[in-house]
Amino acid sequence: MCGIAPCEKAECTWGPKFRAECEARWVLAQPLAERRKYLADVEKRRGKPSTDKLKADIESLWREGRSAKAA
C-alpha cells in the first residue's frame, strides 16, 4: 500500500528513489546556468557525495534521452 511510507511497488512515489529521479528530471529541465547554480547550492547544503550522485542521475537521464532520439 502506498501512502506516508514507501512500499515495494515499482510505481511508488513516496520513496527516496522517486524523489531522486524527480529532482534529477527537474534539474535537467533547467537552463545550464540554473543547473550549475542549483548544483553548487546542493553541494553547500548536502555535501559532495550527494552532489555527485545527483550529477550521475542527471547524466544518466540525459544519455537515455539522447539514445532515444538516436533510435
Short mmCIF file of the C-alpha atoms (twelve columns), coordinates in Angstrom:
data_MODEL
# 
_entry.id   MODEL 
# 
loop_
_atom_site.group_PDB 
_atom_site.id 
_atom_site.type_symbol 
_atom_site.label_atom_id 
_atom_site.label_alt_id 
_atom_site.label_comp_id 
_atom_site.label_asym_id 
_atom_site.label_seq_id 
_atom_site.Cartn_x 
_atom_site.Cartn_y 
_atom_site.Cartn_z 
_atom_site.pdbx_PDB_model_num 
ATOM 1  C CA . MET A 1  0.000  0.000  0.000   1 
ATOM 2  C CA . CYS A 2  1.362  3.430  -0.935  1 
ATOM 3  C CA . GLY A 3  0.895  6.255  1.479   1 
ATOM 4  C CA . ILE A 4  3.011  8.053  4.014   1 
ATOM 5  C CA . ALA A 5  5.647  5.301  3.925   1 
ATOM 6  C CA . PRO A 6  7.254  3.898  0.758   1 
ATOM 7  C CA . CYS A 7  6.201  0.463  -0.394  1 
ATOM 8  C CA . GLU A 8  7.786  -2.134 -2.650  1 
ATOM 9  C CA . LYS A 9  5.757  -1.238 -5.756  1 
ATOM 10 C CA . ALA A 10 7.798  -0.012 -8.721  1 
ATOM 11 C CA . GLU A 11 5.416  2.912  -9.232  1 
ATOM 12 C CA . CYS A 12 5.550  4.072  -5.593  1 
ATOM 13 C CA . THR A 13 6.000  7.844  -5.396  1 
ATOM 14 C CA . TRP A 14 6.628  8.066  -1.651  1 
ATOM 15 C CA . GLY A 15 10.203 6.807  -1.526  1 
ATOM 16 C CA . PRO A 16 13.668 8.306  -1.820  1 
ATOM 17 C CA . LYS A 17 14.255 6.655  -5.210  1 
ATOM 18 C CA . PHE A 18 11.333 8.506  -6.785  1 
ATOM 19 C CA . ARG A 19 12.335 11.762 -5.082  1 
ATOM 20 C CA . ALA A 20 15.872 11.486 -6.503  1 
ATOM 21 C CA . GLU A 21 14.573 10.706 -10.009 1 
ATOM 22 C CA . CYS A 22 12.137 13.617 -9.858  1 
ATOM 23 C CA . GLU A 23 14.833 16.032 -8.693  1 
ATOM 24 C CA . ALA A 24 17.179 14.896 -11.479 1 
ATOM 25 C CA . ARG A 25 14.452 15.384 -14.105 1 
ATOM 26 C CA . TRP A 26 13.695 18.841 -12.752 1 
ATOM 27 C CA . VAL A 27 17.355 19.913 -12.728 1 
ATOM 28 C CA . LEU A 28 17.888 18.586 -16.256 1 
ATOM 29 C CA . ALA A 29 14.953 20.685 -17.481 1 
ATOM 30 C CA . GLN A 30 16.568 23.907 -16.224 1 
ATOM 31 C CA . PRO A 31 18.836 26.132 -18.336 1 
ATOM 32 C CA . LEU A 32 22.555 25.359 -17.950 1 
ATOM 33 C CA . ALA A 33 23.308 28.397 -15.772 1 
ATOM 34 C CA . GLU A 34 20.470 27.500 -13.408 1 
ATOM 35 C CA . ARG A 35 21.630 23.861 -13.252 1 
ATOM 36 C CA . ARG A 36 25.126 24.960 -12.278 1 
ATOM 37 C CA . LYS A 37 23.785 27.315 -9.600  1 
ATOM 38 C CA . TYR A 38 21.481 24.621 -8.212  1 
ATOM 39 C CA . LEU A 39 24.256 22.008 -8.096  1 
ATOM 40 C CA . ALA A 40 26.583 24.441 -6.309  1 
ATOM 41 C CA . ASP A 41 23.859 25.059 -3.741  1 
ATOM 42 C CA . VAL A 42 23.292 21.313 -3.316  1 
ATOM 43 C CA . GLU A 43 26.999 20.838 -2.670  1 
ATOM 44 C CA . LYS A 44 26.977 23.569 0.007   1 
ATOM 45 C CA . ARG A 45 23.916 22.143 1.742   1 
ATOM 46 C CA . ARG A 46 24.243 18.369 1.286   1 
ATOM 47 C CA . GLY A 47 27.913 17.831 0.502   1 
ATOM 48 C CA . LYS A 48 29.935 16.488 -2.412  1 
ATOM 49 C CA . PRO A 49 28.749 12.844 -2.290  1 
ATOM 50 C CA . SER A 50 25.126 13.924 -2.634  1 
ATOM 51 C CA . THR A 51 26.007 16.305 -5.454  1 
ATOM 52 C CA . ASP A 52 27.981 13.612 -7.265  1 
ATOM 53 C CA . LYS A 53 25.008 11.238 -7.033  1 
ATOM 54 C CA . LEU A 54 22.645 13.888 -8.390  1 
ATOM 55 C CA . LYS A 55 25.053 14.650 -11.241 1 
ATOM 56 C CA . ALA A 56 25.250 10.948 -12.092 1 
ATOM 57 C CA . ASP A 57 21.440 10.702 -12.108 1 
ATOM 58 C CA . ILE A 58 21.200 13.760 -14.368 1 
ATOM 59 C CA . GLU A 59 23.806 12.384 -16.764 1 
ATOM 60 C CA . SER A 60 22.005 9.047  -16.893 1 
ATOM 61 C CA . LEU A 61 18.711 10.742 -17.808 1 
ATOM 62 C CA . TRP A 62 20.491 12.886 -20.407 1 
ATOM 63 C CA . ARG A 63 22.091 9.807  -22.005 1 
ATOM 64 C CA . GLU A 64 18.725 8.000  -22.050 1 
ATOM 65 C CA . GLY A 65 17.195 10.964 -23.854 1 
ATOM 66 C CA . ARG A 66 19.999 11.113 -26.403 1 
ATOM 67 C CA . SER A 67 19.829 7.391  -27.155 1 
ATOM 68 C CA . ALA A 68 16.044 7.613  -27.535 1 
ATOM 69 C CA . LYS A 69 16.455 10.438 -30.072 1 
ATOM 70 C CA . ALA A 70 19.068 8.418  -31.999 1 
ATOM 71 C CA . ALA A 71 16.786 5.400  -32.292 1 
# 
